[in-house]
Amino acid sequence: MKQKTIQKEIALEGVGLHTGRPVRMTLKPAPPMHGFRFQRLDLEGQPVIKADVSQVVSTNRGTTLRQGEAQVHTVEHVLAALRGMDLDNVLITMDGPEAPILDGSARLVVEAIREAGIEEQDKEREVFEIEEPISYKDEVTGTELLALPSGKFEITTLVDFNSPVLGQQFASLSSLEDFEKEIA
């Protein structure tokens, strides 16, 4: 399977959920093997932050990535949209510290990606295959993850926010083709 990027730039504007600051976020096509990276246009040197688990410094009420002194906050919705639309390589520029919350989901980002178009690239996608069960538990946050070998793609998640307003949320996805309709 080949890697993919967007065909043209996408500009989205809104405010950060936690900072309340206005922000312009632009998704740009990126070359093969680039991955997802955030660039802070408002900081000196316009630093780039790779979207990688090794860059995660907080998951409290949102995902924060950090590289050096540069951080980006509340990036989980845009990253979900990019991955859910089966993309591999996109540069996300932002003129503020936090991605715009938009409507609170990934839907508007997904719709913008669909409108911009998706381009297959001339490089094979690297795939991680789970060959034996992998489990993880964080006693502090209560997070538990379990990955099992399977001949098919499937993700099931349960989140308990321990809140009467948010309660528990459950989702299951057995094909990325269903992401736009079922998850975004």
C-alpha positions as CSV (number, residue, x, y, z in Angstrom):
1,M,0.0,0.0,0.0
2,K,1.3,3.4,-1.0
3,Q,1.7,6.5,1.3
4,K,-0.8,9.3,0.9
5,T,-1.0,13.1,1.4
6,I,-3.5,15.8,0.6
7,Q,-3.7,17.3,-2.9
8,K,-3.9,20.9,-1.9
9,E,-3.6,23.2,1.2
10,I,-6.5,23.4,3.7
11,A,-6.9,26.5,5.9
12,L,-9.1,26.2,9.1
13,E,-9.6,29.0,11.6
14,G,-11.1,28.9,15.1
15,V,-10.2,29.2,18.7
16,G,-8.4,26.9,21.0
17,L,-10.6,25.1,23.5
18,H,-8.4,25.7,26.5
19,T,-6.6,28.9,25.6
20,G,-9.6,30.7,23.9
21,R,-7.0,32.2,21.5
22,P,-7.8,32.5,17.8
23,V,-5.7,30.3,15.6
24,R,-5.2,29.7,11.9
25,M,-4.2,26.1,11.1
26,T,-3.1,25.1,7.6
27,L,-2.7,21.5,6.4
28,K,-0.1,21.2,3.7
29,P,0.9,18.4,1.4
30,A,4.1,16.8,2.5
31,P,6.6,14.4,0.8
32,P,6.8,10.7,1.5
33,M,8.2,9.7,4.9
34,H,7.5,13.1,6.3
35,G,4.8,11.9,8.6
36,F,2.6,14.4,10.5
37,R,4.4,17.4,11.8
38,F,3.3,20.7,13.4
39,Q,5.0,24.0,12.7
40,R,4.5,26.9,15.1
41,L,4.6,30.0,12.9
42,D,4.2,32.3,15.8
43,L,7.5,31.3,17.5
44,E,11.0,32.4,16.7
45,G,12.6,30.1,14.1
46,Q,9.1,28.5,13.4
47,P,10.0,25.2,15.1
48,V,8.6,21.9,13.9
49,I,7.2,19.3,16.2
50,K,6.9,15.7,15.0
51,A,3.6,14.0,15.8
52,D,5.1,11.0,17.6
53,V,4.3,9.3,20.9
54,S,7.8,10.2,22.0
55,Q,6.8,13.9,21.8
56,V,3.7,13.5,24.0
57,V,4.2,15.4,27.3
58,S,0.5,15.6,28.5
59,T,-2.8,13.9,27.9
60,N,-4.7,15.8,30.5
61,R,-7.9,17.2,28.8
62,G,-6.1,17.0,25.4
63,T,-2.9,15.8,23.8
64,T,0.2,18.1,24.1
65,L,3.3,17.5,21.9
66,R,6.6,19.1,22.7
67,Q,9.9,19.3,20.9
68,G,12.6,21.5,22.5
69,E,10.7,24.5,24.0
70,A,7.9,24.4,21.4
71,Q,4.6,22.8,22.2
72,V,1.2,22.3,20.4
73,H,-1.9,21.5,22.4
74,T,-5.2,19.7,21.8
75,V,-4.0,18.1,18.6
76,E,-6.0,14.8,18.9
77,H,-8.9,15.8,16.7
78,V,-6.8,16.9,13.7
79,L,-4.5,13.8,14.1
80,A,-7.5,11.5,14.3
81,A,-8.9,13.1,11.1
82,L,-5.6,12.7,9.2
83,R,-5.2,9.1,10.2
84,G,-8.9,8.3,9.8
85,M,-8.7,9.6,6.3
86,D,-5.8,7.2,5.7
87,L,-3.2,9.9,5.3
88,D,0.5,9.5,6.1
89,N,2.3,12.8,5.3
90,V,1.0,16.3,6.2
91,L,2.6,19.5,7.5
92,I,0.2,21.3,9.9
93,T,1.2,25.0,10.4
94,M,-0.4,27.0,13.3
95,D,0.0,30.6,14.3
96,G,-0.9,29.8,17.9
97,P,-0.2,27.2,20.6
98,E,-3.5,25.2,20.3
99,A,-5.3,23.6,17.4
100,P,-8.8,25.2,16.8
101,I,-11.5,23.1,18.4
102,L,-13.9,23.9,15.5
103,D,-17.2,22.0,16.2
104,G,-15.5,19.8,18.9
105,S,-15.1,16.7,16.6
106,A,-12.9,15.7,13.7
107,R,-15.8,16.1,11.2
108,L,-14.9,19.6,9.8
109,V,-11.3,18.5,9.2
110,V,-12.4,15.3,7.5
111,E,-14.8,17.3,5.2
112,A,-12.0,19.7,4.3
113,I,-9.7,16.8,3.5
114,R,-12.3,15.2,1.3
115,E,-12.8,18.5,-0.5
116,A,-9.0,19.0,-1.0
117,G,-8.5,15.5,-2.3
118,I,-6.1,12.7,-1.4
119,E,-3.0,12.0,-3.4
120,E,-1.2,8.6,-3.5
121,Q,2.6,8.9,-3.3
122,D,5.3,6.9,-4.9
123,K,6.5,5.2,-1.6
124,E,5.3,2.1,0.2
125,R,3.7,2.6,3.6
126,E,5.5,1.1,6.5
127,V,3.1,-1.1,8.5
128,F,3.5,-2.3,12.1
129,E,2.1,-5.8,12.5
130,I,1.2,-7.0,16.0
131,E,2.5,-10.6,16.4
132,E,1.8,-11.1,20.1
133,P,-0.5,-9.5,22.7
134,I,0.7,-6.1,23.9
135,S,-0.7,-4.6,27.1
136,Y,-0.1,-1.4,28.9
137,K,-1.5,0.1,32.1
138,D,-0.9,3.5,33.7
139,E,-1.8,3.3,37.4
140,V,-1.9,7.1,37.7
141,T,-4.4,7.8,34.9
142,G,-6.2,4.5,34.9
143,T,-5.4,4.1,31.2
144,E,-5.4,0.5,30.0
145,L,-4.5,-0.6,26.4
146,L,-4.5,-4.0,24.9
147,A,-3.4,-4.8,21.3
148,L,-4.0,-8.3,20.0
149,P,-2.9,-10.0,16.8
150,S,-5.6,-10.2,14.2
151,G,-6.0,-10.8,10.5
152,K,-8.2,-7.7,10.2
153,F,-8.2,-4.1,11.3
154,E,-10.4,-3.4,14.4
155,I,-10.2,-0.8,17.2
156,T,-12.6,-0.8,20.2
157,T,-12.4,1.9,22.9
158,L,-14.1,2.7,26.1
159,V,-13.5,6.0,27.9
160,D,-14.9,6.8,31.3
161,F,-14.6,10.5,32.1
162,N,-15.9,9.9,35.6
163,S,-18.3,12.8,35.0
164,P,-22.1,13.0,35.0
165,V,-21.9,15.3,31.9
166,L,-19.5,13.2,29.7
167,G,-20.1,9.8,31.3
168,Q,-18.7,6.8,29.5
169,Q,-18.2,6.8,25.7
170,F,-17.8,3.6,23.6
171,A,-16.7,3.3,20.0
172,S,-15.7,0.6,17.6
173,L,-14.2,0.8,14.1
174,S,-13.5,-2.2,11.9
175,S,-12.5,-0.2,8.7
176,L,-10.9,3.2,8.1
177,E,-13.6,3.6,5.4
178,D,-16.1,3.9,8.2
179,F,-14.2,6.6,10.1
180,E,-15.9,9.6,8.4
181,K,-19.4,8.3,9.1
182,E,-18.9,6.5,12.5
183,I,-16.2,8.4,14.4
184,A,-15.4,11.9,13.0
